Each structure stands twice: as structure tokens, then as C-alpha cells.
Amino acid sequence: MALRAARTLLRASAPRIANGAARGLAPAPLWRTQPAMAAVAGTRSYISVVKYTRDDVLEKLDAYRAEVFSTNWADYLNLVYNGPFWECEFEKLTGIVQPYLHEPEVGQKWAEVQELMDVLYQCEDVRDHLNELAELCTRASGFMGTGWAAEEKVDNMDAHAALCAEAYEAILVKHPKFKPKIEQTIGHGLAVLRQKHKFKWGTMHRYFF
């Protein structure tokens, strides 16, 4: 009797095997038996962000403006190589500057950076058009200016030159602080085109025309 009671107590204290496992079936997956734990494991419990102080933002704005302003805007290959990196950095600055835009110093520097990029894009567009016009003039003169294998001339070259000169004057009036960069791009571009096609604009005397 004592031995039978001991066996009964031992069986009662041993862990019970699931009915499916007793029949030789595989145990149920963990994600089915514990749905709450799976839901918690599939979500993020917090979000981390990079924080910049006011001095960090000012330093980044100054460095960005100095790098873009000191670059030769007339070198189209330089702009092609560096332009995507500048745009990516400008997008980052747009985000990190937001908490400090209410401060006059930060707001002023950010406005200068925005104006800088606006002027860069305008000058780049006009200079690219001037380069294309000059290239068409060169091709219209034939191989090495001999007239052999010459392509068609641009019939309305005067209208194109006048529009570029008007854009040059308008940008100078709107952004006088960026006159050196405007001269470096559009001003020199007009001078190059003037060597291939005769036209007039306001500051042509600066290039002895």
C-alpha cells in the first residue's frame, strides 16, 4: 500500500505531456502559444534621434555656406560632382535647423544659405544655356572654323542672347550680395558667347567689347 501511494504521488508531481505530444505530434509553435510575446517583440519600444546644439547648427551653417560659396560655379564638372552631396547636406540642415529658427542669428544664417542655393541654381541654369549656345555656334562654323561639315546655325541667336543678358541684370538687382558669383558664371558666359556672336549687354565694357 505504501509503495502504491508513493507511485501515485510521483506521477501527480511529474509534468504532464500535451495530448498532441503524447500521440507523437510536433509541439505547437511558440508564436501560437504566446501571441502577446510575439506582438511585443515585433515593435520598437523607443525611437532614437540625433540632437544638435545651437552652436553645432551655427557651425554647420557656416561651414556649408563657406564651402558652396568658395567653389568655382563656372566649372560645370565641379557642380556635377559636388551638387548631389550639397543637396543631401542641405536637406539635413533643413531638419536640424528647425528647433532654432526662432532665434534671429540662426534664422538669418539659414536665410543666407537658402538665398545662396537659389542664386547657385539660377546662375547654373543661365550659364548652361550660354554654354549650349556657344557650342552650337562652334559647330555651325564647321571643322576648326573651316566650314567643312558645318551644322545649322541658330536663327534666333539674338533673342537668346538678349534673354540671357536680361536674366543676368535681373539676378544682379535681386541678389547684389552675390555679384562676384554672378559675374563668375553668367558674366563670363556672356563674354564667351560674345566672342562667337555679336550682341550687346549692360556691362560688356568690362570685357573690352
Order of alpha helices (4+ residues) and beta strands (2+ residues): alpha-alpha-alpha-alpha-alpha-alpha-alpha-alpha-alpha-alpha
